[in-house]
Amino acid sequence: MAQKYNVILARRADRMLLSHTEFLARVSPSAARRLLADFRKATKQLAENPLMFPFADELDVPNIPLSTYRKCLFDKRYKAIYLIEGDNVYIDAVIDVRQENAELF
């Protein structure tokens, strides 16, 4: 049987996801529902094989070595930024790729 990972969403990432969802809901409730559904699919993929996604080396976060964080694109314009420690996947940020300069950490 394949290893299952525990996906843990940081409070900050949860707030970011909520903020994106609330913004979308004001414009298009169906788009907000799609965002959440795609996020659920992404977390299932992370639980099954988090190594399938590339490193997020473009983030260039001070004091964090390259090839530490990975990124999982979902709903075409959002990405979950996460790291793997043992059998845990920690999602630390959920960002809109159109806002690349957003404060991450």
CORTA-V758052 format. One record per helix or strand of 2 or more residues. SS is the DSSP state (hx for helix, st for strand). FROM is the first residue (numbers start at 0). TO is the last residue. Records with the same first field share a line. If there is no record, write none. Layout:
SS=FROM-TO ; FROM-TO
This chain:
st=5-8 ; 69-73 ; 77-84 ; 87-95
hx=10-26 ; 28-51 ; 56-58 ; 96-98
